[in-house]
């Protein structure tokens, strides 16, 4: 382990003590876990939410029942009726 010294505001110290007590771990362990979480979040790529929004809009359009460009205008049953197979 490497020793680090940090300065906390009084309210941060109070909350740190309360949470460490509640979780049953040392304040140092809570700080280490918090650093791990912060570093992981900052290095994990975030999803491009605009892609999901575009997909959502596409699905809403599809579900609205409007004809989309290139959409077929026949049903499978129409083929059977046309060929006298029904």
Contact map, one row per residue, 1 for C-alpha under 8 A:
11100000000000000000000000000000000000000000000000000000000000000000000000000000000000
11110000000000000000000000000000000000000000000000000000000000000000000000000000000000
11111000000000000000000000000000000000000000000000000000000000000000000000000000000000
01111100000000000000000000000000000000000000000000000000000000000000000000000000000000
00111110000000000000000000000000000000000000000000000000000000000000000000000000000000
00011111000000000000000000000000000000000000000000000000000000000000000000000000000000
00001111100000000000000000000000000000000000000000000000000000000000000000000000000000
00000111110110000000000000000000000000000000000000000000000000000000000000000000000000
00000011111110000000000000000000000000000000000000000000000000000000000000000000000000
00000001111111000000000000000000000000000000000000000000000000000000000000000000000000
00000000111111100000000000000000000000000000000000000000000000000000000000000000000000
00000001111111110000000000000000000000000000000000000000000000000000000000000000000000
00000001111111111000000000000000000000000000000000000000000000000000000000000000000000
00000000011111111100000000000000000000000000000000000000000000000000000000000000000000
00000000001111111110000000000000000000000000000000000000000000000000000000000000000000
00000000000111111111000000100100000000000000000000000000000000000000000000000000000000
00000000000011111111100000100000000000000000000000000000000000000000000000000000000000
00000000000001111111110000000000000000000000000000000000000000000000000000000000000000
00000000000000111111111000000000000000000000000000000000000000000000000000000000000000
00000000000000011111111111100100000000000000000000000000000000000000000000000000000000
00000000000000001111111111000000000000000000000000000000000000000000000000000000000000
00000000000000000111111100000000000000000000000000000000000000000000000000000000000000
00000000000000000011111110000000000000000000000000000000000000000000000000000000000000
00000000000000000001111111000000000000000000000000000000000000000000000000000000000000
00000000000000000001101111101100000000000000000000000000000000000000000000000000000000
00000000000000000001100111111100000000000000000000000000000000000000000000000000000000
00000000000000011001000011111110000000000000000000000000000000000000000000000000000000
00000000000000000000000001111111000000000000000000000000000000000000000000000000000000
00000000000000000000000011111111100000000000000000000000000000000000000000000000000000
00000000000000010001000011111111110000000000000000000000000000000000000000000000000000
00000000000000000000000000111111111000000000000000000000000000000000000000000000000000
00000000000000000000000000011111111100000000000000000000000000000000000000000000000000
00000000000000000000000000001111111110000000000000000000000000000000000000000000000000
00000000000000000000000000000111111111000000000000000000000000000000000000000000000000
00000000000000000000000000000011111111100000000000000000000000000000000000000000000000
00000000000000000000000000000001111111110000000000000000000000000000000000000000000000
00000000000000000000000000000000111111111000000000000000000000000000000000000000000000
00000000000000000000000000000000011111111100000000000000000000000000000000000000000000
00000000000000000000000000000000001111111110000000000000000000000000000000000000000000
00000000000000000000000000000000000111111111000000000000000000000000000000000000000000
00000000000000000000000000000000000011111111000000000000000000000000000000000000000000
00000000000000000000000000000000000001111111100000000000000000000000000000000000000000
00000000000000000000000000000000000000111111100000000000000000000000000000000000000000
00000000000000000000000000000000000000011111110000000000000000000000000000000000000000
00000000000000000000000000000000000000000111111000000000000000000000000000000000000000
00000000000000000000000000000000000000000001111100000000000000000000000000000000000000
00000000000000000000000000000000000000000000111110000000000000000000000000000000000000
00000000000000000000000000000000000000000000011111110000000000000000000000000000000000
00000000000000000000000000000000000000000000001111111000000000000000000000000000000000
00000000000000000000000000000000000000000000000111111100000000000000000000000000000000
00000000000000000000000000000000000000000000000111111110000000000000000000000000000000
00000000000000000000000000000000000000000000000111111111000000000000000000000000000000
00000000000000000000000000000000000000000000000011111111100000000000000000000000000000
00000000000000000000000000000000000000000000000001111111110000000000000000000000000000
00000000000000000000000000000000000000000000000000111111111000000000000000000000000000
00000000000000000000000000000000000000000000000000011111111100000000000000000000000000
00000000000000000000000000000000000000000000000000001111111110000000000000000000000000
00000000000000000000000000000000000000000000000000000111111111000000000000000000000000
00000000000000000000000000000000000000000000000000000011111111100000000000000000000000
00000000000000000000000000000000000000000000000000000001111111110000000000000000000000
00000000000000000000000000000000000000000000000000000000111111111100000000000000000000
00000000000000000000000000000000000000000000000000000000011111111101000000000000000000
00000000000000000000000000000000000000000000000000000000001111111100000000000000000000
00000000000000000000000000000000000000000000000000000000000111111100000000000000000000
00000000000000000000000000000000000000000000000000000000000011111110000000000000000000
00000000000000000000000000000000000000000000000000000000000011111111000000000000000000
00000000000000000000000000000000000000000000000000000000000000001111101000000000000000
00000000000000000000000000000000000000000000000000000000000001000111111000000000000000
00000000000000000000000000000000000000000000000000000000000000000011111000000000000000
00000000000000000000000000000000000000000000000000000000000000000001111100000000000000
00000000000000000000000000000000000000000000000000000000000000000011111110000000000000
00000000000000000000000000000000000000000000000000000000000000000000011111000000000000
00000000000000000000000000000000000000000000000000000000000000000000001111100000000000
00000000000000000000000000000000000000000000000000000000000000000000000111110100000000
00000000000000000000000000000000000000000000000000000000000000000000000011111110000000
00000000000000000000000000000000000000000000000000000000000000000000000001111111000000
00000000000000000000000000000000000000000000000000000000000000000000000000111111100000
00000000000000000000000000000000000000000000000000000000000000000000000001111111110000
00000000000000000000000000000000000000000000000000000000000000000000000000111111111000
00000000000000000000000000000000000000000000000000000000000000000000000000011111111111
00000000000000000000000000000000000000000000000000000000000000000000000000001111111111
00000000000000000000000000000000000000000000000000000000000000000000000000000111111110
00000000000000000000000000000000000000000000000000000000000000000000000000000011111110
00000000000000000000000000000000000000000000000000000000000000000000000000000001111111
00000000000000000000000000000000000000000000000000000000000000000000000000000001111111
00000000000000000000000000000000000000000000000000000000000000000000000000000001100111
